[in-house]
């Protein structure tokens, strides 16, 4: 599981900070905040691509406020990651050496 999602434009590996959605009937593109989870029929953009994005002549761009920083992982994301690590450790029977400094066993 990756906590920070990447920009979806070809060749870009910058973190996504905004979501691009099209309304073809209204000839409108909306650039807004990045949702907690990837949504279908959207494109996730980095700050650079969100700022430079333009539309064909006759279209409108609506730019909603969003943070220029990628969102921090949610508690649900962190819990899922922790469970995955524990399940993998149990499945492959990893032996964790005893460390006297760690008392929570």
Buried (B, 14 or more C-beta within 10 A) or exposed (E): EEEBBBBBBEEBEBBBBBBBBBEEEEEBBBBBEBEEEEEEEBBBBBBEBBEEBEEEEEBEEEEEEBEEEBBEBEEEBEEEBEEEEEEEEEEEEEEEEEEEEEEEE
